[in-house]
Amino acid sequence: MARRRSLLRLGLAIPVMLSLTASLGSLPTPASATPRAQSAAQAEDAHPLAYVVNTETDRHTIAEVQRAITAAGGTTVVTYDRIGVIVVHSANPDFGKRLRAVRGVQSAGATRTAPLNTVGTNDEGAVRYLSEAEAARIGKASGDGTEPLEAEQWDLRAIGADKAATINPGSRNVTVAVIDTGVDDTHPDLAPNFSPSQSANCAGGKADTTYGSWRPVDPAYFHGTHVAGTIAAARNGIGVAGVAPGVRVSGITVSQPTPRQLIYAESVVCAFVFAADHDVQITNNSYYVDPWQYNCLDDPDQKAIVDAVNRAQLYAQRKGTLNVAGAGNANHDLASNAFTDGGSPNDSTPASRTVDPHRCWDLPAQLPGVVAVSATGARNTKSYYSNYGLGVIDVAAPGGDQYVASDTPSGSGGILSTMPNNQYGYEQGTSMATPHAAGVAALLKSAHPDATPEQLQALLKAQADNPGCPADPYDWNGDGVVDATCTGGKRINGFYGFGIVNALRAVE
């Protein structure tokens, strides 16, 4: 693809669009490590950037650091004193270096390589939705007691969510926050379960709770709405059904209001803190933190990003929130020795680099305590794009695979869900797998309301079905080249972690 977050038109009868975590236009070619490009450009242009400054949490230290921020030419946007994260804007190219030398500062760095308010290039592919004729045909195939488009939802049947709904559709006391591009809560399949009081717009790092601020600013920002429908579309005789149609869903917008829809660290920090402070039980994170596909600890800027986001998500865990995240769509073995990242930074000029997955992490999926989710297709096998890795993947879930036909009326291997403006569409990606896992976690939380995030994660793993590593080499396109190697056994392995989530077991 042209850029890491492109949305590609795929060659299906009813096209499937790749999710925001997609990276499948062309796999990067191996190359030696290259130096970071942003420092020189930053020094030359001296345009304002956003920074995170991570400090000790006592009041005295924070006050001293804030004075140092001002002295170094920075403007504080917001201070999250409980986790010691300060979001700053500065045009000083040496700002990060100066702050890292300040007493009490544990890490500090730029969260982007492009200046603030950079619009970027709209390189998305065209979006196609389910047509009225197709919807009518699918509706005729749906049976009594099902939603009009449910015949097309092979994913619900794959994890027993259709049967689980008749036993326990989920509790209204459980909320799943969709940290994403915004959620169109006016959609008739989402409106019955949407929670405005647990929703906000965190783009830029500071929560805006103005009514409707969580909605996508343009119908092209459909990603969060699609995710929300998979989790909790109501069983109301309209459209599709969610995995947990009885729970509540909220929207926390983190993408920048530009065609690129990039998601920076300061927005994610805001989202985790907001969710934790507003009694959200589960967050769904179907993205990676831009502009680096993998944030490496030997880079001071990227280390600061890891530190800030980790502080925020750990804060959410301590407050009782389970965080569920997509493992990514580069077909990378996240437990390997090294691989090539050819798409970072995605907000300026990408350059191929060799990364060590033990010190370069996909955020937030690889942070401690976060449930990392890989994707499967309609035959319960690893999707061709899905990242994997023994000890990294926790569970797998249906994410779709355009090359694996389903038994639905359309035969599409994609995931059908809600879209803005009362529409429906297909997507594929670990972005689509993640809400299936989050939905099952919501069912488990409904059945075990006192479960801690750690206990909830253990329950999620315990009820999963593990098909084990495939007997034959993994060659998704049949060209004779092994595309991925599964390691591990029947109990836990690199493709599926502890297994594919099971909604029916979650409620039985």
C-alpha positions in Angstrom: 0.0 0.0 0.0 1.1 3.6 -0.4 1.0 4.3 3.3 0.5 2.2 6.5 -3.0 3.3 7.0 -4.3 3.0 3.5 -7.7 1.4 2.9 -7.5 -0.8 -0.1 -10.2 -1.9 -2.5 -10.1 -5.7 -2.6 -11.2 -8.0 -5.4 -14.3 -9.6 -4.0 -17.8 -9.6 -5.3 -18.7 -7.5 -2.3 -15.3 -5.9 -1.5 -13.7 -6.1 1.9 -11.8 -3.0 3.1 -8.7 -3.4 5.2 -8.8 -2.0 8.7 -6.8 0.9 10.1 -4.1 -1.6 11.3 -3.7 -2.9 7.7 -0.4 -3.2 5.9 -1.1 -5.5 3.1 -0.6 -3.5 -0.1 3.0 -4.8 -0.4 5.1 -6.4 2.2 8.4 -4.5 3.0 11.5 -5.9 1.4 14.4 -6.8 3.8 16.9 -4.0 4.4 19.5 -3.0 6.8 18.6 -0.6 9.7 18.5 3.0 8.7 18.9 6.0 11.0 15.9 8.1 12.0 15.1 10.9 9.6 13.0 13.2 11.8 15.7 14.8 13.9 17.4 16.6 11.0 14.2 17.6 9.4 12.9 18.8 12.7 16.0 20.9 13.4 15.9 22.4 9.9 12.2 23.4 9.9 11.7 24.1 13.6 7.9 23.5 13.3 5.9 22.8 16.4 5.6 19.2 17.4 3.7 17.4 20.2 5.7 15.8 23.0 5.1 13.5 26.0 7.1 14.2 29.1 7.0 11.4 31.6 7.9 12.2 35.2 7.7 11.1 38.8 4.2 11.7 40.1 4.8 13.8 43.2 3.5 17.4 43.0 6.9 19.0 43.6 8.5 17.1 40.7 5.7 17.9 38.4 5.8 21.6 39.3 9.5 21.7 38.7 9.2 19.9 35.3 6.4 22.3 34.2 8.7 25.2 34.9 11.4 23.5 32.8 8.9 22.9 30.0 8.2 26.6 29.9 11.9 27.5 30.0 12.6 25.2 27.1 10.0 26.8 24.9 7.1 24.4 25.5 3.4 24.9 26.1 1.6 22.4 28.3 -1.6 21.0 26.8 -2.6 18.8 29.7 -1.1 17.2 32.7 -2.1 13.7 33.8 -0.5 14.0 37.3 -1.7 10.6 38.5 0.4 8.8 36.0 3.1 11.5 35.5 2.4 12.2 31.8 2.5 15.8 30.5 1.5 16.6 26.9 3.4 19.5 25.5 3.7 21.5 22.2 7.0 23.0 21.3 8.8 24.4 18.2 12.2 24.0 19.9 14.0 21.2 18.0 16.1 20.5 21.1 13.0 20.4 23.4 13.1 16.6 24.0 16.8 16.6 24.7 16.6 19.4 27.1 13.7 17.9 29.0 15.4 14.5 29.3 18.2 16.2 31.3 15.7 17.7 33.8 15.7 16.1 37.3 12.6 14.0 37.8 12.0 13.4 34.1 12.1 9.7 33.3 11.5 10.0 29.5 10.5 12.6 27.0 10.1 12.7 23.3 8.2 13.8 20.2 5.1 11.8 19.5 5.2 12.6 15.7 7.7 13.5 13.0 5.3 15.8 11.1 4.5 19.3 12.4 1.2 19.9 14.2 -1.8 20.5 12.0 -0.2 18.7 9.0 -3.1 17.5 6.8 -1.3 14.8 4.9 -2.4 13.1 1.8 -5.7 11.3 1.4 -4.6 8.0 0.0 -7.6 5.9 1.0 -9.2 3.6 -1.5 -12.9 4.0 -2.4 -15.4 2.6 0.2 -18.2 0.3 -1.0 -21.2 -0.5 1.2 -23.8 -3.2 1.1 -26.3 -2.3 -1.6 -30.0 -2.4 -1.0 -30.4 -5.3 -3.5 -27.7 -7.3 -1.7 -29.3 -6.5 1.7 -32.7 -7.7 0.5 -31.2 -11.0 -0.8 -29.4 -11.6 2.5 -32.5 -10.8 4.4 -34.4 -13.5 2.6 -31.7 -16.0 3.7 -31.9 -15.1 7.3 -34.1 -17.3 9.5 -36.8 -16.5 12.0 -35.5 -15.0 15.2 -32.4 -13.6 13.6 -31.4 -10.1 12.4 -32.2 -9.3 8.8 -28.5 -9.5 7.8 -27.4 -12.2 10.2 -27.2 -14.8 7.5 -24.1 -13.0 6.3 -22.4 -13.0 9.7 -20.4 -16.2 9.6 -18.2 -14.8 12.3 -21.0 -14.9 14.9 -21.7 -18.6 14.2 -17.9 -19.4 14.2 -17.7 -18.4 17.8 -21.2 -19.4 18.9 -22.3 -15.8 19.5 -25.7 -16.5 17.9 -26.4 -19.2 20.4 -24.9 -17.3 23.3 -27.4 -14.4 22.7 -30.3 -16.7 23.6 -28.6 -17.5 27.0 -27.1 -14.2 28.0 -26.7 -11.3 25.6 -24.7 -9.4 28.1 -25.3 -7.0 31.0 -26.2 -3.3 30.8 -23.7 -2.8 33.6 -20.8 -3.6 31.3 -19.5 -1.0 28.9 -16.9 -1.6 26.1 -15.2 1.7 25.0 -14.2 1.8 21.3 -11.0 3.8 21.2 -10.9 4.6 17.5 -12.0 7.1 14.7 -15.3 7.9 16.3 -18.6 6.1 16.6 -21.8 7.1 14.8 -24.2 6.5 17.8 -27.2 7.6 15.6 -27.0 4.3 13.7 -30.2 2.3 14.6 -28.2 -0.8 15.5 -26.0 1.2 17.9 -28.3 3.8 19.4 -30.0 1.4 21.8 -26.7 0.4 23.5 -24.7 3.6 23.2 -23.4 5.3 26.4 -22.9 9.1 25.8 -21.7 9.6 29.4 -18.7 7.3 28.8 -17.8 8.8 25.4 -15.5 11.7 24.4 -13.1 13.0 21.8 -9.5 12.7 22.9 -7.8 13.7 19.6 -4.9 16.0 20.6 -4.6 14.6 24.1 -7.4 16.4 26.1 -10.9 15.0 26.5 -13.8 16.9 24.9 -17.1 15.6 26.3 -19.3 18.0 24.3 -22.3 16.0 23.2 -21.7 14.3 19.9 -17.9 15.0 20.0 -17.3 11.2 19.7 -18.9 11.0 16.3 -16.8 10.6 13.2 -16.3 14.0 11.5 -16.8 12.4 8.1 -18.5 9.2 6.9 -15.1 8.1 5.6 -14.1 7.7 9.2 -16.1 4.5 9.4 -13.6 2.3 11.2 -14.8 2.9 14.8 -18.5 2.5 13.8 -17.7 -0.8 12.2 -15.9 -2.0 15.3 -18.7 -0.9 17.6 -21.3 -2.9 15.7 -19.3 -6.1 15.9 -19.2 -5.7 19.7 -22.7 -4.6 20.6 -25.1 -4.1 17.6 -28.5 -4.6 19.2 -30.8 -7.5 18.4 -33.7 -5.2 17.5 -34.9 -6.5 14.1 -32.6 -4.2 12.2 -29.5 -5.0 10.3 -26.8 -7.0 12.1 -26.2 -8.4 15.6 -23.2 -7.9 17.8 -21.3 -10.5 19.8 -22.6 -9.0 23.0 -25.9 -7.3 22.0 -27.0 -6.6 25.6 -23.9 -4.6 26.8 -23.3 -0.9 26.4 -20.8 0.6 24.0 -19.1 4.0 24.0 -16.9 5.9 21.6 -13.6 7.6 22.4 -12.2 9.3 19.3 -8.4 9.3 19.1 -7.7 9.9 15.3 -6.7 13.3 14.1 -9.3 15.2 12.0 -7.4 14.8 8.8 -7.7 12.5 5.8 -4.9 10.3 7.2 -6.8 9.5 10.5 -3.5 9.1 12.4 -3.6 8.1 16.1 -0.8 9.7 18.2 0.3 8.7 21.7 -1.2 11.7 23.5 -4.6 10.9 22.2 -4.3 7.3 23.4 -3.1 8.3 26.8 -6.2 10.5 27.1 -8.4 7.7 26.0 -7.1 5.1 28.5 -7.3 7.6 31.4 -10.8 8.8 30.4 -12.1 5.2 30.1 -10.7 4.3 33.5 -12.2 7.4 35.1 -15.6 6.7 33.6 -16.2 3.1 34.8 -15.5 1.4 31.5 -14.9 -2.3 32.0 -13.3 -3.1 28.6 -11.5 -1.0 25.9 -11.2 -2.1 22.3 -8.0 -0.9 20.6 -8.1 -1.7 16.8 -5.1 0.4 15.8 -1.4 0.9 16.4 0.0 4.1 17.8 1.3 6.3 15.0 3.7 7.2 13.5 5.8 4.2 14.3 4.5 0.7 13.5 6.9 -0.5 16.2 8.2 1.7 18.9 11.8 0.9 19.8 13.2 1.4 23.3 16.6 2.4 22.1 15.2 5.6 20.5 14.4 8.3 23.0 11.3 9.6 21.3 9.9 6.1 20.8 10.8 5.1 24.3 8.8 8.1 25.6 5.8 7.0 23.6 6.0 3.5 25.0 6.4 4.9 28.5 3.4 7.3 28.3 1.0 4.8 26.7 2.0 2.1 29.1 1.4 4.3 32.1 -2.0 5.1 30.9 -3.1 1.6 30.1 -1.7 0.3 33.4 -3.7 3.0 35.1 -6.8 1.7 33.4 -6.0 -1.8 34.5 -5.6 -0.7 38.1 -9.0 0.9 37.9 -10.5 -2.3 36.7 -10.4 -2.0 32.9 -9.4 -4.8 30.6 -7.7 -3.6 27.4 -8.0 -5.6 24.2 -5.9 -4.8 21.1 -5.3 -6.0 17.6 -1.9 -7.6 16.9 -1.4 -6.0 13.5 -1.7 -7.0 9.9 1.9 -7.2 8.6 2.1 -11.1 8.8 5.1 -10.5 11.1 6.3 -13.1 13.7 6.3 -10.9 16.8 8.4 -13.5 18.6 11.1 -13.7 16.0 14.6 -12.4 16.2 14.2 -9.5 13.7 12.1 -8.4 10.8 11.7 -5.3 8.5 9.4 -2.4 9.2 9.1 -0.5 5.9 6.3 1.9 6.8 7.6 4.0 9.6 7.3 6.9 10.3 3.9 7.1 8.5 3.3 10.8 9.1 6.4 11.9 7.0 8.8 9.9 4.9 8.9 6.1 5.8 12.3 4.4 5.7 13.0 0.6 5.9 14.5 -0.5 9.2 15.3 -3.8 10.8 13.5 -4.0 14.2 14.1 -6.3 17.2 10.6 -7.4 18.3 11.9 -7.9 21.8 12.7 -4.2 22.1 10.4 -2.7 19.5 6.7 -3.1 20.3 3.4 -2.8 18.5 1.4 -0.4 20.8 -0.8 -1.1 22.6 -1.0 -4.8 21.8 2.4 -5.7 23.2 2.2 -3.8 26.4 1.9 -5.9 29.7 -1.6 -7.0 30.6 -3.1 -6.0 27.2 -4.9 -8.9 25.4 -3.2 -9.2 22.0 -5.6 -10.7 19.3 -4.7 -12.3 16.0 -7.2 -12.9 13.2 -8.8 -15.9 11.6 -10.9 -16.4 8.4 -14.1 -18.3 7.7 -12.4 -21.7 8.1 -10.9 -20.9 11.5 -7.4 -20.6 10.2 -4.9 -17.7 10.5 -5.8 -14.9 8.2 -3.0 -14.3 5.6 -2.2 -10.8 6.9 -2.4 -11.4 10.7 0.7 -10.9 12.9 1.5 -13.9 15.1 4.0 -15.1 17.6 4.4 -17.6 20.4 4.1 -15.9 23.8 2.8 -12.7 22.1 -0.7 -13.6 20.9 -3.1 -14.2 23.7 -6.2 -15.3 21.7 -7.5 -15.3 18.1 -10.9 -14.2 16.7 -12.7 -13.9 13.4 -11.1 -11.0 11.5 -11.9 -12.0 7.9 -9.8 -13.2 5.0 -10.6 -12.2 1.4 -9.1 -15.4 0.1 -11.2 -17.7 2.2 -14.9 -17.9 1.1 -17.6 -18.2 3.7 -20.9 -20.2 3.5 -22.9 -17.0 3.5 -25.2 -15.8 0.7 -22.5 -13.6 -0.7 -19.6 -16.0 0.0 -17.7 -13.0 1.4 -14.8 -13.7 3.7 -15.1 -10.3 5.3 -16.8 -9.1 8.5 -20.1 -7.4 8.0 -21.0 -4.6 10.5 -22.4 -1.1 10.9 -21.2 1.9 9.0 -22.0 5.6 9.4 -25.2 7.0 7.9 -27.2 3.9 8.8 -25.3 1.7 6.4 -23.4 -1.6 6.5 -20.2 -2.8 5.0 -17.5 -5.5 5.0 -13.9 -5.1 6.4 -11.1 -7.5 7.3 -8.1 -7.2 9.7 -7.0 -7.7 13.2 -9.1 -4.6 13.8 -12.1 -6.8 13.2 -10.8 -9.7 15.2 -10.3 -7.5 18.3 -14.0 -6.5 18.8 -15.0 -10.2 18.7 -12.6 -10.8 21.5 -13.7 -7.7 23.4 -17.4 -8.8 22.9 -16.6 -12.2 24.4 -14.8 -10.5 27.3 -17.9 -8.4 27.8 -20.0 -11.6 28.1 -17.5 -13.0 30.6 -17.6 -9.8 32.6 -21.4 -10.0 32.5 -21.3 -13.5 33.9 -18.5 -12.7 36.4 -19.1 -9.1 37.4 -16.5 -9.1 40.2 -13.7 -10.4 37.9 -10.6 -8.3 37.8 -8.9 -7.6 34.5 -6.3 -10.3 35.2 -9.1 -12.8 36.0 -11.1 -11.7 33.0 -8.1 -12.3 30.7 -7.6 -15.8 32.3 -11.2 -16.6 31.7 -11.0 -15.4 28.1 -8.0 -17.7 27.5 -9.6 -20.7 29.3 -12.8 -20.7 27.2 -11.0 -20.4 23.8 -10.9 -23.3 21.3 -7.3 -24.0 20.0 -7.1 -25.7 16.6 -3.4 -26.2 17.1 -0.7 -25.4 14.6 -1.6 -26.5 11.0 -0.2 -29.9 9.9 0.9 -28.6 6.6 3.2 -25.6 6.0 1.3 -22.3 6.0 1.2 -21.2 2.4 -1.9 -19.1 2.1 -1.6 -18.4 -1.7 -0.4 -21.8 -2.8 2.8 -20.5 -4.5 5.0 -23.0 -2.7 6.5 -20.4 -0.4 6.0 -20.8 3.4 4.4 -17.5 4.5 4.4 -18.1 8.2 5.6 -20.7 10.7 3.5 -21.7 13.6 5.3 -22.8 16.8 3.9 -24.3 19.9 1.4 -27.0 20.6 -2.3 -27.6 21.0 -2.7 -25.7 24.3 -0.9 -22.5 23.2 0.8 -21.6 19.9 2.0 -18.6 17.8 -1.0 -18.5 15.5 -3.9 -18.6 17.9 -2.4 -18.0 21.4 -4.6 -19.9 23.8 -7.2 -20.4 21.0 -10.1 -18.8 19.1 -12.6 -17.1 21.5 -15.9 -18.8 22.2 -18.9 -16.7 23.1 -21.1 -19.7 23.9 -18.7 -21.1 26.5 -18.4 -17.7 28.0 -22.1 -17.7 29.0 -22.7 -21.4 29.7 
